């Protein structure tokens, strides 16, 4: 399963970790995904959305 928000499409970012001795290694920053039950076209659906979308109110939660 992809590490991607189903609403905004936010995915992992890649870069380097640089130590004090200037050693570098690759790493990835994953989005903060949460599993929520939301309403999509009037039906309840399990979705993986990022915490930013939940805070912004882009998810209509199902009861």
Secondary structure, DSSP 8 states (H G I E B T S, - for coil): --S--TTT----EEEEEE-TT--EEEEEE---EEEEEEEETTEEEEEEEEHHHHHHT---B--
